[in-house]
Amino acid sequence: MKQFFLVLMIVLFSGCQKPKDTQIPDSSDEEAKESTMGEANVTAESEVLTADFLGIYHGIQPGYFMKNQFGDDLIINGNKVPIPSIDYKFLFKENRVVNLQQISLEDNRRVYYEGTYRIISEDSSIIKVECSLSDGDGSSPVYVLTINKTDKKGVCTGSNEPEFAVERSN
């Protein structure tokens, strides 16, 4: 059963990888983009998190049944595939570095990820941060944390899995 769970986790997190954009912009597109933006307008992608947003964001994703590409429950041998509840801790550091610790609340198994983050959008009340992670063994999930600037609470969204609440814990 434990091997089945491990294979299931690998399949789950391998499927969470966000496809990379393979289009390479030519230099004329970049020049046009820069000239229309002006020097005073900085894109969100070039920013890093300020010191008050660095630290640990904690949340618990409730257990769920794995879904197929059509959003229906994945069924193997006539049974839905359960995913146990997982405890998430994102650690945001300087220089766009992020670490993730996941703990299965079923058997206390831990998985560690390292990666980078980037701010994908920001306004006066909300900041959206995309985390691109890897465990070094083929699992490369991407998560987006939408954080309220006032109380540092928000929502974590992954690919093909339910979103869950997060909040800054330190």
Order of alpha helices (4+ residues) and beta strands (2+ residues): alpha-alpha-beta-beta-beta-beta-beta-beta-beta-beta-beta-beta-beta-beta
